[in-house]
Amino acid sequence: MSNWSINDDCHFGGFARRNLVLDQFIEKFRAQHGIDLEWVYVAKMMYGIFDLIEKEKFASGRTAIAVITG
């Protein structure tokens, strides 16, 4: 059993591409958390994490950690 996976569902069309859904997520995240997300990599990763949480892909009560390296 593996404790990790790769999810490529949230690429928004590929490298350096974005759309209204991603832009709205970035604005909502900024309003709620006071953090500006870089959209090429970080916003897409955070969108994916929030999407997985919404789809209940993480067990209730578990902790998810997002590592932003740059």
N, CA, C, O and CB atoms as a CASP TS submission, in Angstrom:
PFRMAT TS
TARGET T0000
AUTHOR 0000-0000-0000
METHOD Language model
MODEL 1
PARENT N/A
ATOM      1  N   MET     1       0.847  -1.188   0.000  1.00  0.00           N
ATOM      2  CA  MET     1       0.000   0.000   0.000  1.00  0.00           C
ATOM      3  C   MET     1       0.881   1.236   0.000  1.00  0.00           C
ATOM      4  O   MET     1       1.826   1.328   0.783  1.00  0.00           O
ATOM      5  CB  MET     1      -0.957   0.007   1.220  1.00  0.00           C
ATOM      6  N   SER     2       0.582   2.170  -0.859  1.00  0.00           N
ATOM      7  CA  SER     2       1.350   3.403  -0.968  1.00  0.00           C
ATOM      8  C   SER     2       0.707   4.502  -0.125  1.00  0.00           C
ATOM      9  O   SER     2      -0.515   4.555   0.011  1.00  0.00           O
ATOM     10  CB  SER     2       1.458   3.846  -2.440  1.00  0.00           C
ATOM     11  N   ASN     3       1.531   5.372   0.433  1.00  0.00           N
ATOM     12  CA  ASN     3       0.988   6.481   1.217  1.00  0.00           C
ATOM     13  C   ASN     3       1.082   7.799   0.459  1.00  0.00           C
ATOM     14  O   ASN     3       0.985   8.868   1.061  1.00  0.00           O
ATOM     15  CB  ASN     3       1.722   6.596   2.550  1.00  0.00           C
ATOM     16  N   TRP     4       1.271   7.732  -0.864  1.00  0.00           N
ATOM     17  CA  TRP     4       1.307   8.945  -1.671  1.00  0.00           C
ATOM     18  C   TRP     4       0.788   8.632  -3.073  1.00  0.00           C
ATOM     19  O   TRP     4       0.703   7.474  -3.482  1.00  0.00           O
ATOM     20  CB  TRP     4       2.746   9.530  -1.731  1.00  0.00           C
ATOM     21  N   SER     5       0.449   9.685  -3.788  1.00  0.00           N
ATOM     22  CA  SER     5       0.002   9.526  -5.168  1.00  0.00           C
ATOM     23  C   SER     5       0.223  10.834  -5.917  1.00  0.00           C
ATOM     24  O   SER     5       0.441  11.881  -5.308  1.00  0.00           O
ATOM     25  CB  SER     5      -1.493   9.103  -5.226  1.00  0.00           C
ATOM     26  N   ILE     6       0.167  10.764  -7.215  1.00  0.00           N
ATOM     27  CA  ILE     6       0.257  11.950  -8.059  1.00  0.00           C
ATOM     28  C   ILE     6      -1.110  12.177  -8.681  1.00  0.00           C
ATOM     29  O   ILE     6      -1.708  11.265  -9.250  1.00  0.00           O
ATOM     30  CB  ILE     6       1.366  11.797  -9.159  1.00  0.00           C
ATOM     31  N   ASN     7      -1.594  13.401  -8.564  1.00  0.00           N
ATOM     32  CA  ASN     7      -2.891  13.768  -9.123  1.00  0.00           C
ATOM     33  C   ASN     7      -2.646  14.889 -10.131  1.00  0.00           C
ATOM     34  O   ASN     7      -2.142  15.952  -9.768  1.00  0.00           O
ATOM     35  CB  ASN     7      -3.910  14.211  -7.995  1.00  0.00           C
ATOM     36  N   ASP     8      -2.997  14.657 -11.376  1.00  0.00           N
ATOM     37  CA  ASP     8      -2.782  15.682 -12.396  1.00  0.00           C
ATOM     38  C   ASP     8      -4.092  16.250 -12.941  1.00  0.00           C
ATOM     39  O   ASP     8      -4.163  16.679 -14.092  1.00  0.00           O
ATOM     40  CB  ASP     8      -1.964  15.110 -13.536  1.00  0.00           C
ATOM     41  N   ASP     9      -5.119  16.247 -12.105  1.00  0.00           N
ATOM     42  CA  ASP     9      -6.433  16.731 -12.522  1.00  0.00           C
ATOM     43  C   ASP     9      -6.547  18.255 -12.564  1.00  0.00           C
ATOM     44  O   ASP     9      -7.485  18.774 -13.169  1.00  0.00           O
ATOM     45  CB  ASP     9      -7.475  16.187 -11.601  1.00  0.00           C
ATOM     46  N   CYS    10      -5.635  18.976 -11.949  1.00  0.00           N
ATOM     47  CA  CYS    10      -5.793  20.428 -11.784  1.00  0.00           C
ATOM     48  C   CYS    10      -4.706  21.210 -12.510  1.00  0.00           C
ATOM     49  O   CYS    10      -4.119  22.132 -11.944  1.00  0.00           O
ATOM     50  CB  CYS    10      -5.781  20.793 -10.304  1.00  0.00           C
ATOM     51  N   HIS    11      -4.437  20.849 -13.752  1.00  0.00           N
ATOM     52  CA  HIS    11      -3.388  21.533 -14.502  1.00  0.00           C
ATOM     53  C   HIS    11      -3.904  22.762 -15.249  1.00  0.00           C
ATOM     54  O   HIS    11      -3.114  23.568 -15.742  1.00  0.00           O
ATOM     55  CB  HIS    11      -2.753  20.575 -15.480  1.00  0.00           C
ATOM     56  N   PHE    12      -5.218  22.905 -15.333  1.00  0.00           N
ATOM     57  CA  PHE    12      -5.858  24.058 -15.966  1.00  0.00           C
ATOM     58  C   PHE    12      -5.349  24.305 -17.379  1.00  0.00           C
ATOM     59  O   PHE    12      -5.171  25.452 -17.791  1.00  0.00           O
ATOM     60  CB  PHE    12      -5.639  25.295 -15.127  1.00  0.00           C
ATOM     61  N   GLY    13      -5.118  23.239 -18.109  1.00  0.00           N
ATOM     62  CA  GLY    13      -4.710  23.351 -19.501  1.00  0.00           C
ATOM     63  C   GLY    13      -3.224  23.203 -19.734  1.00  0.00           C
ATOM     64  O   GLY    13      -2.783  23.170 -20.883  1.00  0.00           O
ATOM     65  N   GLY    14      -2.443  23.113 -18.677  1.00  0.00           N
ATOM     66  CA  GLY    14      -1.000  22.923 -18.835  1.00  0.00           C
ATOM     67  C   GLY    14      -0.181  24.025 -18.197  1.00  0.00           C
ATOM     68  O   GLY    14      -0.708  24.903 -17.514  1.00  0.00           O
ATOM     69  N   PHE    15       1.114  23.961 -18.431  1.00  0.00           N
ATOM     70  CA  PHE    15       2.053  24.916 -17.846  1.00  0.00           C
ATOM     71  C   PHE    15       1.715  26.346 -18.283  1.00  0.00           C
ATOM     72  O   PHE    15       1.486  26.615 -19.462  1.00  0.00           O
ATOM     73  CB  PHE    15       3.501  24.562 -18.248  1.00  0.00           C
ATOM     74  N   ALA    16       1.690  27.241 -17.316  1.00  0.00           N
ATOM     75  CA  ALA    16       1.462  28.674 -17.534  1.00  0.00           C
ATOM     76  C   ALA    16       0.120  28.968 -18.208  1.00  0.00           C
ATOM     77  O   ALA    16      -0.024  29.959 -18.924  1.00  0.00           O
ATOM     78  CB  ALA    16       2.583  29.246 -18.376  1.00  0.00           C
ATOM     79  N   ARG    17      -0.854  28.096 -17.967  1.00  0.00           N
ATOM     80  CA  ARG    17      -2.206  28.342 -18.459  1.00  0.00           C
ATOM     81  C   ARG    17      -3.131  28.488 -17.264  1.00  0.00           C
ATOM     82  O   ARG    17      -2.925  27.877 -16.215  1.00  0.00           O
ATOM     83  CB  ARG    17      -2.688  27.196 -19.402  1.00  0.00           C
ATOM     84  N   ARG    18      -4.135  29.295 -17.444  1.00  0.00           N
ATOM     85  CA  ARG    18      -5.093  29.542 -16.361  1.00  0.00           C
ATOM     86  C   ARG    18      -6.452  29.818 -16.970  1.00  0.00           C
ATOM     87  O   ARG    18      -6.590  30.025 -18.176  1.00  0.00           O
ATOM     88  CB  ARG    18      -4.642  30.730 -15.459  1.00  0.00           C
ATOM     89  N   ASN    19      -7.457  29.814 -16.098  1.00  0.00           N
ATOM     90  CA  ASN    19      -8.801  30.134 -16.560  1.00  0.00           C
ATOM     91  C   ASN    19      -9.553  30.844 -15.444  1.00  0.00           C
ATOM     92  O   ASN    19      -8.995  31.110 -14.379  1.00  0.00           O
ATOM     93  CB  ASN    19      -9.558  28.855 -17.010  1.00  0.00           C
ATOM     94  N   LEU    20     -10.810  31.146 -15.692  1.00  0.00           N
ATOM     95  CA  LEU    20     -11.615  31.896 -14.735  1.00  0.00           C
ATOM     96  C   LEU    20     -11.761  31.153 -13.410  1.00  0.00           C
ATOM     97  O   LEU    20     -11.745  31.780 -12.351  1.00  0.00           O
ATOM     98  CB  LEU    20     -12.985  32.184 -15.321  1.00  0.00           C
ATOM     99  N   VAL    21     -11.903  29.847 -13.449  1.00  0.00           N
ATOM    100  CA  VAL    21     -12.055  29.051 -12.216  1.00  0.00           C
ATOM    101  C   VAL    21     -10.823  29.226 -11.326  1.00  0.00           C
ATOM    102  O   VAL    21     -10.958  29.452 -10.124  1.00  0.00           O
ATOM    103  CB  VAL    21     -12.268  27.541 -12.553  1.00  0.00           C
ATOM    104  N   LEU    22      -9.637  29.125 -11.901  1.00  0.00           N
ATOM    105  CA  LEU    22      -8.412  29.297 -11.118  1.00  0.00           C
ATOM    106  C   LEU    22      -8.303  30.726 -10.608  1.00  0.00           C
ATOM    107  O   LEU    22      -7.964  30.938  -9.444  1.00  0.00           O
ATOM    108  CB  LEU    22      -7.175  28.935 -11.959  1.00  0.00           C
ATOM    109  N   ASP    23      -8.581  31.705 -11.452  1.00  0.00           N
ATOM    110  CA  ASP    23      -8.507  33.105 -11.019  1.00  0.00           C
ATOM    111  C   ASP    23      -9.480  33.388  -9.875  1.00  0.00           C
ATOM    112  O   ASP    23      -9.143  34.122  -8.946  1.00  0.00           O
ATOM    113  CB  ASP    23      -8.800  34.042 -12.198  1.00  0.00           C
ATOM    114  N   GLN    24     -10.665  32.822  -9.932  1.00  0.00           N
ATOM    115  CA  GLN    24     -11.635  33.001  -8.848  1.00  0.00           C
ATOM    116  C   GLN    24     -11.158  32.337  -7.571  1.00  0.00           C
ATOM    117  O   GLN    24     -11.354  32.879  -6.483  1.00  0.00           O
ATOM    118  CB  GLN    24     -12.998  32.436  -9.248  1.00  0.00           C
ATOM    119  N   PHE    25     -10.530  31.166  -7.685  1.00  0.00           N
ATOM    120  CA  PHE    25      -9.971  30.495  -6.511  1.00  0.00           C
ATOM    121  C   PHE    25      -8.890  31.357  -5.879  1.00  0.00           C
ATOM    122  O   PHE    25      -8.858  31.506  -4.657  1.00  0.00           O
ATOM    123  CB  PHE    25      -9.402  29.115  -6.890  1.00  0.00           C
ATOM    124  N   ILE    26      -8.004  31.926  -6.689  1.00  0.00           N
ATOM    125  CA  ILE    26      -6.926  32.778  -6.177  1.00  0.00           C
ATOM    126  C   ILE    26      -7.499  33.971  -5.423  1.00  0.00           C
ATOM    127  O   ILE    26      -7.026  34.305  -4.337  1.00  0.00           O
ATOM    128  CB  ILE    26      -6.022  33.261  -7.328  1.00  0.00           C
ATOM    129  N   GLU    27      -8.510  34.612  -5.991  1.00  0.00           N
ATOM    130  CA  GLU    27      -9.133  35.775  -5.340  1.00  0.00           C
ATOM    131  C   GLU    27      -9.811  35.380  -4.033  1.00  0.00           C
ATOM    132  O   GLU    27      -9.683  36.082  -3.030  1.00  0.00           O
ATOM    133  CB  GLU    27     -10.155  36.433  -6.279  1.00  0.00           C
ATOM    134  N   LYS    28     -10.529  34.262  -4.040  1.00  0.00           N
ATOM    135  CA  LYS    28     -11.209  33.795  -2.822  1.00  0.00           C
ATOM    136  C   LYS    28     -10.184  33.442  -1.748  1.00  0.00           C
ATOM    137  O   LYS    28     -10.383  33.761  -0.576  1.00  0.00           O
ATOM    138  CB  LYS    28     -12.108  32.569  -3.130  1.00  0.00           C
ATOM    139  N   PHE    29      -9.090  32.787  -2.136  1.00  0.00           N
ATOM    140  CA  PHE    29      -8.037  32.416  -1.189  1.00  0.00           C
ATOM    141  C   PHE    29      -7.420  33.666  -0.578  1.00  0.00           C
ATOM    142  O   PHE    29      -7.200  33.726   0.632  1.00  0.00           O
ATOM    143  CB  PHE    29      -6.949  31.564  -1.882  1.00  0.00           C
ATOM    144  N   ARG    30      -7.140  34.671  -1.417  1.00  0.00           N
ATOM    145  CA  ARG    30      -6.577  35.935  -0.927  1.00  0.00           C
ATOM    146  C   ARG    30      -7.526  36.602   0.070  1.00  0.00           C
ATOM    147  O   ARG    30      -7.096  37.078   1.120  1.00  0.00           O
ATOM    148  CB  ARG    30      -6.289  36.890  -2.106  1.00  0.00           C
ATOM    149  N   ALA    31      -8.803  36.633  -0.262  1.00  0.00           N
ATOM    150  CA  ALA    31      -9.795  37.269   0.615  1.00  0.00           C
ATOM    151  C   ALA    31      -9.918  36.541   1.954  1.00  0.00           C
ATOM    152  O   ALA    31     -10.053  37.179   2.998  1.00  0.00           O
ATOM    153  CB  ALA    31     -11.161  37.314  -0.077  1.00  0.00           C
ATOM    154  N   GLN    32      -9.872  35.211   1.927  1.00  0.00           N
ATOM    155  CA  GLN    32     -10.061  34.418   3.142  1.00  0.00           C
ATOM    156  C   GLN    32      -8.805  34.319   4.001  1.00  0.00           C
ATOM    157  O   GLN    32      -8.895  34.281   5.228  1.00  0.00           O
ATOM    158  CB  GLN    32     -10.520  33.038   2.777  1.00  0.00           C
ATOM    159  N   HIS    33      -7.634  34.279   3.365  1.00  0.00           N
ATOM    160  CA  HIS    33      -6.402  33.981   4.099  1.00  0.00           C
ATOM    161  C   HIS    33      -5.357  35.094   4.058  1.00  0.00           C
ATOM    162  O   HIS    33      -4.358  35.030   4.775  1.00  0.00           O
ATOM    163  CB  HIS    33      -5.800  32.734   3.557  1.00  0.00           C
ATOM    164  N   GLY    34      -5.578  36.110   3.226  1.00  0.00           N
ATOM    165  CA  GLY    34      -4.625  37.208   3.121  1.00  0.00           C
ATOM    166  C   GLY    34      -3.315  36.805   2.463  1.00  0.00           C
ATOM    167  O   GLY    34      -2.281  37.430   2.701  1.00  0.00           O
ATOM    168  N   ILE    35      -3.349  35.768   1.640  1.00  0.00           N
ATOM    169  CA  ILE    35      -2.147  35.261   0.981  1.00  0.00           C
ATOM    170  C   ILE    35      -2.356  35.300  -0.531  1.00  0.00           C
ATOM    171  O   ILE    35      -3.359  34.799  -1.041  1.00  0.00           O
ATOM    172  CB  ILE    35      -1.813  33.812   1.458  1.00  0.00           C
ATOM    173  N   ASP    36      -1.402  35.902  -1.243  1.00  0.00           N
ATOM    174  CA  ASP    36      -1.427  35.897  -2.705  1.00  0.00           C
ATOM    175  C   ASP    36      -0.755  34.628  -3.205  1.00  0.00           C
ATOM    176  O   ASP    36       0.415  34.384  -2.912  1.00  0.00           O
ATOM    177  CB  ASP    36      -0.723  37.160  -3.285  1.00  0.00           C
ATOM    178  N   LEU    37      -1.483  33.828  -3.949  1.00  0.00           N
ATOM    179  CA  LEU    37      -0.927  32.591  -4.489  1.00  0.00           C
ATOM    180  C   LEU    37      -0.327  32.831  -5.862  1.00  0.00           C
ATOM    181  O   LEU    37      -0.964  33.443  -6.718  1.00  0.00           O
ATOM    182  CB  LEU    37      -1.999  31.503  -4.564  1.00  0.00           C
ATOM    183  N   GLU    38       0.873  32.363  -6.080  1.00  0.00           N
ATOM    184  CA  GLU    38       1.512  32.377  -7.389  1.00  0.00           C
ATOM    185  C   GLU    38       0.731  31.382  -8.242  1.00  0.00           C
ATOM    186  O   GLU    38       0.501  30.253  -7.808  1.00  0.00           O
ATOM    187  CB  GLU    38       3.063  32.009  -7.307  1.00  0.00           C
ATOM    188  N   TRP    39       0.319  31.777  -9.445  1.00  0.00           N
ATOM    189  CA  TRP    39      -0.661  30.987 -10.182  1.00  0.00           C
ATOM    190  C   TRP    39      -0.088  29.884 -11.045  1.00  0.00           C
ATOM    191  O   TRP    39      -0.819  28.950 -11.372  1.00  0.00           O
ATOM    192  CB  TRP    39      -1.451  31.874 -11.028  1.00  0.00           C
ATOM    193  N   VAL    40       1.180  29.933 -11.435  1.00  0.00           N
ATOM    194  CA  VAL    40       1.716  28.915 -12.339  1.00  0.00           C
ATOM    195  C   VAL    40       1.804  27.554 -11.651  1.00  0.00           C
ATOM    196  O   VAL    40       1.492  26.530 -12.259  1.00  0.00           O
ATOM    197  CB  VAL    40       3.098  29.334 -12.852  1.00  0.00           C
ATOM    198  N   TYR    41       2.222  27.541 -10.401  1.00  0.00           N
ATOM    199  CA  TYR    41       2.376  26.275  -9.672  1.00  0.00           C
ATOM    200  C   TYR    41       1.540  26.225  -8.384  1.00  0.00           C
ATOM    201  O   TYR    41       0.751  25.301  -8.185  1.00  0.00           O
ATOM    202  CB  TYR    41       3.843  26.055  -9.332  1.00  0.00           C
ATOM    203  N   VAL    42       1.722  27.217  -7.524  1.00  0.00           N
ATOM    204  CA  VAL    42       1.188  27.155  -6.158  1.00  0.00           C
ATOM    205  C   VAL    42      -0.337  27.174  -6.125  1.00  0.00           C
ATOM    206  O   VAL    42      -0.945  26.365  -5.425  1.00  0.00           O
ATOM    207  CB  VAL    42       1.726  28.314  -5.338  1.00  0.00           C
ATOM    208  N   ALA    43      -0.957  28.073  -6.862  1.00  0.00           N
ATOM    209  CA  ALA    43      -2.424  28.145  -6.848  1.00  0.00           C
ATOM    210  C   ALA    43      -3.039  26.856  -7.376  1.00  0.00           C
ATOM    211  O   ALA    43      -4.067  26.403  -6.872  1.00  0.00           O
ATOM    212  CB  ALA    43      -2.913  29.339  -7.683  1.00  0.00           C
ATOM    213  N   LYS    44      -2.416  26.270  -8.385  1.00  0.00           N
ATOM    214  CA  LYS    44      -2.926  25.017  -8.932  1.00  0.00           C
ATOM    215  C   LYS    44      -2.813  23.889  -7.904  1.00  0.00           C
ATOM    216  O   LYS    44      -3.720  23.066  -7.779  1.00  0.00           O
ATOM    217  CB  LYS    44      -2.167  24.646 -10.216  1.00  0.00           C
ATOM    218  N   MET    45      -1.710  23.854  -7.178  1.00  0.00           N
ATOM    219  CA  MET    45      -1.541  22.834  -6.141  1.00  0.00           C
ATOM    220  C   MET    45      -2.585  23.026  -5.034  1.00  0.00           C
ATOM    221  O   MET    45      -3.229  22.069  -4.604  1.00  0.00           O
ATOM    222  CB  MET    45      -0.107  22.891  -5.548  1.00  0.00           C
ATOM    223  N   MET    46      -2.745  24.284  -4.579  1.00  0.00           N
ATOM    224  CA  MET    46      -3.699  24.545  -3.506  1.00  0.00           C
ATOM    225  C   MET    46      -5.131  24.263  -3.966  1.00  0.00           C
ATOM    226  O   MET    46      -5.933  23.728  -3.200  1.00  0.00           O
ATOM    227  CB  MET    46      -3.572  25.996  -3.023  1.00  0.00           C
ATOM    228  N   TYR    47      -5.451  24.617  -5.198  1.00  0.00           N
ATOM    229  CA  TYR    47      -6.773  24.294  -5.740  1.00  0.00           C
ATOM    230  C   TYR    47      -6.986  22.783  -5.691  1.00  0.00           C
ATOM    231  O   TYR    47      -8.046  22.313  -5.277  1.00  0.00           O
ATOM    232  CB  TYR    47      -6.923  24.824  -7.198  1.00  0.00           C
ATOM    233  N   GLY    48      -5.983  22.029  -6.113  1.00  0.00           N
ATOM    234  CA  GLY    48      -6.086  20.575  -6.106  1.00  0.00           C
ATOM    235  C   GLY    48      -6.305  20.009  -4.719  1.00  0.00           C
ATOM    236  O   GLY    48      -7.116  19.101  -4.534  1.00  0.00           O
ATOM    237  N   ILE    49      -5.586  20.541  -3.741  1.00  0.00           N
ATOM    238  CA  ILE    49      -5.750  20.076  -2.357  1.00  0.00           C
ATOM    239  C   ILE    49      -7.157  20.373  -1.865  1.00  0.00           C
ATOM    240  O   ILE    49      -7.811  19.503  -1.290  1.00  0.00           O
ATOM    241  CB  ILE    49      -4.709  20.739  -1.427  1.00  0.00           C
ATOM    242  N   PHE    50      -7.627  21.597  -2.088  1.00  0.00           N
ATOM    243  CA  PHE    50      -8.974  21.956  -1.651  1.00  0.00           C
ATOM    244  C   PHE    50     -10.024  21.122  -2.382  1.00  0.00           C
ATOM    245  O   PHE    50     -11.037  20.744  -1.793  1.00  0.00           O
ATOM    246  CB  PHE    50      -9.230  23.451  -1.883  1.00  0.00           C
ATOM    247  N   ASP    51      -9.786  20.833  -3.661  1.00  0.00           N
ATOM    248  CA  ASP    51     -10.697  19.990  -4.433  1.00  0.00           C
ATOM    249  C   ASP    51     -10.761  18.578  -3.852  1.00  0.00           C
ATOM    250  O   ASP    51     -11.845  18.008  -3.725  1.00  0.00           O
ATOM    251  CB  ASP    51     -10.260  19.938  -5.904  1.00  0.00           C
ATOM    252  N   LEU    52      -9.618  18.020  -3.504  1.00  0.00           N
ATOM    253  CA  LEU    52      -9.593  16.678  -2.910  1.00  0.00           C
ATOM    254  C   LEU    52     -10.291  16.660  -1.545  1.00  0.00           C
ATOM    255  O   LEU    52     -10.982  15.699  -1.208  1.00  0.00           O
ATOM    256  CB  LEU    52      -8.140  16.187  -2.764  1.00  0.00           C
ATOM    257  N   ILE    53     -10.107  17.718  -0.774  1.00  0.00           N
ATOM    258  CA  ILE    53     -10.796  17.809   0.523  1.00  0.00           C
ATOM    259  C   ILE    53     -12.306  17.849   0.301  1.00  0.00           C
ATOM    260  O   ILE    53     -13.060  17.143   0.969  1.00  0.00           O
ATOM    261  CB  ILE    53     -10.329  19.068   1.316  1.00  0.00           C
ATOM    262  N   GLU    54     -12.738  18.683  -0.644  1.00  0.00           N
ATOM    263  CA  GLU    54     -14.167  18.793  -0.942  1.00  0.00           C
ATOM    264  C   GLU    54     -14.754  17.468  -1.418  1.00  0.00           C
ATOM    265  O   GLU    54     -15.906  17.151  -1.121  1.00  0.00           O
ATOM    266  CB  GLU    54     -14.401  19.868  -1.995  1.00  0.00           C
ATOM    267  N   LYS    55     -13.968  16.703  -2.150  1.00  0.00           N
ATOM    268  CA  LYS    55     -14.418  15.402  -2.647  1.00  0.00           C
ATOM    269  C   LYS    55     -14.221  14.296  -1.613  1.00  0.00           C
ATOM    270  O   LYS    55     -14.428  13.120  -1.912  1.00  0.00           O
ATOM    271  CB  LYS    55     -13.676  15.047  -3.929  1.00  0.00           C
ATOM    272  N   GLU    56     -13.823  14.671  -0.402  1.00  0.00           N
ATOM    273  CA  GLU    56     -13.635  13.752   0.727  1.00  0.00           C
ATOM    274  C   GLU    56     -12.633  12.646   0.417  1.00  0.00           C
ATOM    275  O   GLU    56     -12.840  11.492   0.791  1.00  0.00           O
ATOM    276  CB  GLU    56     -14.964  13.135   1.120  1.00  0.00           C
ATOM    277  N   LYS    57     -11.540  13.003  -0.269  1.00  0.00           N
ATOM    278  CA  LYS    57     -10.482  12.041  -0.583  1.00  0.00           C
ATOM    279  C   LYS    57      -9.518  11.847   0.587  1.00  0.00           C
ATOM    280  O   LYS    57      -8.721  10.909   0.590  1.00  0.00           O
ATOM    281  CB  LYS    57      -9.711  12.498  -1.814  1.00  0.00           C
ATOM    282  N   PHE    58      -9.594  12.731   1.576  1.00  0.00           N
ATOM    283  CA  PHE    58      -8.812  12.593   2.800  1.00  0.00           C
ATOM    284  C   PHE    58      -9.734  12.100   3.905  1.00  0.00           C
ATOM    285  O   PHE    58     -10.874  12.552   4.012  1.00  0.00           O
ATOM    286  CB  PHE    58      -8.132  13.942   3.196  1.00  0.00           C
ATOM    287  N   ALA    59      -9.259  11.194   4.711  1.00  0.00           N
ATOM    288  CA  ALA    59     -10.060  10.694   5.827  1.00  0.00           C
ATOM    289  C   ALA    59     -10.354  11.826   6.809  1.00  0.00           C
ATOM    290  O   ALA    59      -9.505  12.681   7.060  1.00  0.00           O
ATOM    291  CB  ALA    59      -9.334   9.531   6.542  1.00  0.00           C
ATOM    292  N   SER    60     -11.542  11.819   7.350  1.00  0.00           N
ATOM    293  CA  SER    60     -11.948  12.831   8.327  1.00  0.00           C
ATOM    294  C   SER    60     -10.967  12.876   9.489  1.00  0.00           C
ATOM    295  O   SER    60     -10.555  11.838  10.009  1.00  0.00           O
ATOM    296  CB  SER    60     -13.369  12.549   8.842  1.00  0.00           C
ATOM    297  N   GLY    61     -10.599  14.082   9.890  1.00  0.00           N
ATOM    298  CA  GLY    61      -9.700  14.247  11.020  1.00  0.00           C
ATOM    299  C   GLY    61      -8.230  14.182  10.670  1.00  0.00           C
ATOM    300  O   GLY    61      -7.382  14.389  11.539  1.00  0.00           O
ATOM    301  N   ARG    62      -7.905  13.896   9.413  1.00  0.00           N
ATOM    302  CA  ARG    62      -6.509  13.804   8.983  1.00  0.00           C
ATOM    303  C   ARG    62      -5.959  15.199   8.690  1.00  0.00           C
ATOM    304  O   ARG    62      -6.721  16.145   8.487  1.00  0.00           O
ATOM    305  CB  ARG    62      -6.379  12.898   7.732  1.00  0.00           C
ATOM    306  N   THR    63      -4.655  15.318   8.671  1.00  0.00           N
ATOM    307  CA  THR    63      -3.991  16.587   8.382  1.00  0.00           C
ATOM    308  C   THR    63      -3.312  16.509   7.023  1.00  0.00           C
ATOM    309  O   THR    63      -2.609  15.544   6.724  1.00  0.00           O
ATOM    310  CB  THR    63      -2.963  16.938   9.486  1.00  0.00           C
ATOM    311  N   ALA    64      -3.528  17.532   6.205  1.00  0.00           N
ATOM    312  CA  ALA    64      -2.849  17.625   4.914  1.00  0.00           C
ATOM    313  C   ALA    64      -1.828  18.761   5.020  1.00  0.00           C
ATOM    314  O   ALA    64      -2.117  19.817   5.584  1.00  0.00           O
ATOM    315  CB  ALA    64      -3.875  17.874   3.730  1.00  0.00           C
ATOM    316  N   ILE    65      -0.645  18.531   4.477  1.00  0.00           N
ATOM    317  CA  ILE    65       0.415  19.527   4.497  1.00  0.00           C
ATOM    318  C   ILE    65       0.781  19.862   3.062  1.00  0.00           C
ATOM    319  O   ILE    65       1.056  18.970   2.259  1.00  0.00           O
ATOM    320  CB  ILE    65       1.656  19.021   5.289  1.00  0.00           C
ATOM    321  N   ALA    66       0.784  21.154   2.740  1.00  0.00           N
ATOM    322  CA  ALA    66       1.221  21.622   1.423  1.00  0.00           C
ATOM    323  C   ALA    66       2.601  22.247   1.574  1.00  0.00           C
ATOM    324  O   ALA    66       2.795  23.153   2.384  1.00  0.00           O
ATOM    325  CB  ALA    66       0.203  22.649   0.811  1.00  0.00           C
ATOM    326  N   VAL    67       3.547  21.766   0.801  1.00  0.00           N
ATOM    327  CA  VAL    67       4.910  22.289   0.855  1.00  0.00           C
ATOM    328  C   VAL    67       5.147  23.171  -0.357  1.00  0.00           C
ATOM    329  O   VAL    67       5.081  22.712  -1.498  1.00  0.00           O
ATOM    330  CB  VAL    67       5.954  21.138   0.914  1.00  0.00           C
ATOM    331  N   ILE    68       5.420  24.435  -0.098  1.00  0.00           N
ATOM    332  CA  ILE    68       5.729  25.391  -1.149  1.00  0.00           C
ATOM    333  C   ILE    68       7.214  25.699  -1.059  1.00  0.00           C
ATOM    334  O   ILE    68       7.669  26.267  -0.066  1.00  0.00           O
ATOM    335  CB  ILE    68       4.863  26.694  -1.023  1.00  0.00           C
ATOM    336  N   THR    69       7.968  25.333  -2.077  1.00  0.00           N
ATOM    337  CA  THR    69       9.427  25.390  -1.981  1.00  0.00           C
ATOM    338  C   THR    69      10.048  26.661  -2.554  1.00  0.00           C
ATOM    339  O   THR    69      11.240  26.899  -2.360  1.00  0.00           O
ATOM    340  CB  THR    69      10.009  24.214  -2.677  1.00  0.00           C
ATOM    341  N   GLY    70       9.290  27.455  -3.232  1.00  0.00           N
ATOM    342  CA  GLY    70       9.969  28.591  -3.842  1.00  0.00           C
ATOM    343  C   GLY    70       9.126  29.751  -3.984  1.00  0.00           C
ATOM    344  O   GLY    70       9.574  30.782  -4.485  1.00  0.00           O
TER
END
